[in-house]
């Protein structure tokens, strides 16, 4: 079985993590191929995982030239299924069926998008020509149904994490590296610096928190276009002694081992790999009640949900957990088991591979 993954480029985000999970764990009879529009910032990672990587320009959602090239590539490599990850690649793949109607298409939706009426209209049309739509959460599924897309074509497969890699470790060396004392409360956020990730709200919440707790550090892990703006906001609120910018890091389990509470301040989130990774490492989470995030918390008592933008509630919840070790430890004891039961990589892969087999047999 030959599966073609089409993604615009390989960057540093959840969609790429999803793709790595597939490429690192193929079934014996599954061969993967990848098409990208260009080499992204993490292109080397895809080359290390897949020997069949092609660069193919995709200029717009209706690029018929690209569609013809995709069809030709599929015929030459005997591709059975195309799995797409964003709107552009999905439309182009559907158009490629004009030239290669035998190929099956899976449209994987990783985002809850605020689409305009034109995109909603074309989504309804193009969805009729895909064989299955995979949503990473029920919230994503609901957003598509509201656009008028038939639920019969939709299947929810939750993101899963490698629980053998993301697991509780000793305190390790991160606190030593950053000169953080053992009795200091450590809060961590891991995501790109983009507006929807809620960093502005996080800084406002931390500014409120310092009124009640003097001894805390917030580790901000990631890169992105809004980092400069957030650095200025940290200075504006005189939080330089509390906030540490770590940039892009690969040693996430070690950072989480030094973390007391993981913070997810997002304004919009389909579902979060970072939250699930933190929980798999035994770290309780305080997260905004947005998108598919509540679906994680419905599976077990692993933390606290707060309204996005409510800095007072943010500070109050952190203070309550800081002063209530019994509650915090209760959350910790539930985190990892909940992930293993509901958000493991093994479960995600099994459901995805079964989908491949069902489409081929069908």
Protein Blocks (a to p, Z undefined) as FASTA:
>chain_A
ZZddddfbdcddfklmmmmmmmmmccfklccddddfbdcfklmmmmmmocbdcddddfbf
klmklmmmmmmmmmmnopabdcdfbfklmmmmmmmmmmommbccddddfbdcdddfklmm
mmmmmmmmpfbdcdfbfklmmmmmmnopafklpccddddddfklmccddebjmlmmnopa
fklccddddddddfklommmmmmmmmmmmmmmmbbcdddededjklmmmmmmmmmnopml
mpccebjafklmlmmmmpfbdcdfbfbdfbafklmmmmmnopacddddehjlmmmmmnoc
cbdcddehilmlmmmmmmmmmmmmklmmmmmmmmmmmmmmmmcfklmmmmmmmmmmmmmm
ZZ
